Amino acid sequence: MLTEKDYKFLKRAVELAKLALNKGEEPFGSVLVSESGEILFEGHNETVSIDATRHPEFEIARWAAKNLTPEERKKATVYTSGEHCPMCAAAHGWAGLGRIIYAASSKQLTTWLTEFGAPPARVKPIPIQEVISDVEVIGPVDEFSEILKSYHKQNFENKK
């Protein structure tokens, strides 16, 4: 189902999640890739250092809306370490971006955080398909589960 190119860009999103973790941020990273395979934008969470809405998927949607044509947005792919939250899924939909490939699901993250003893999230985790309906969504990708679980565990432990 996923190509070598998909794995390459998803791996980059996971690397960006690690970079965020190393900076004291929540471990989420995302990459926007054009139809031709060019990285157009990449980022990671900046929710601690800047503001709570600075999710990379939201930043991608904002950047794409300003810098790409509607057709370019539709043909682009967002690769992300974690499934979009409802805010980011809505931004993705409003910006008219194309497919989404994520490494870990919101359901997995919720399970992991519960296992670590974290309180429930303030915002309800909703699958992307319940927020936007006309986008191809692929995920989770099991090869990245254990590494992402370890990043989230480290993040939780760092905040104790």
Number of C-alpha atoms within 10 A of each C-alpha: 4 10 7 8 10 16 16 11 22 24 21 19 28 28 18 24 28 23 19 22 21 14 14 17 18 23 28 29 29 33 26 29 21 19 14 8 13 10 15 15 17 20 23 28 29 21 16 13 11 9 10 10 14 17 22 27 30 23 21 24 25 15 15 22 18 10 12 16 11 13 11 16 24 18 15 24 24 27 29 31 31 25 29 29 21 19 16 22 23 18 22 29 18 13 21 22 25 23 18 21 25 23 23 24 23 19 14 16 18 17 13 17 18 13 10 14 9 15 9 10 10 6 9 11 16 17 17 24 13 10 18 16 10 11 16 13 18 15 16 19 16 10 12 16 17 11 12 23 18 13 21 22 17 16 18 15 11 10 7 6
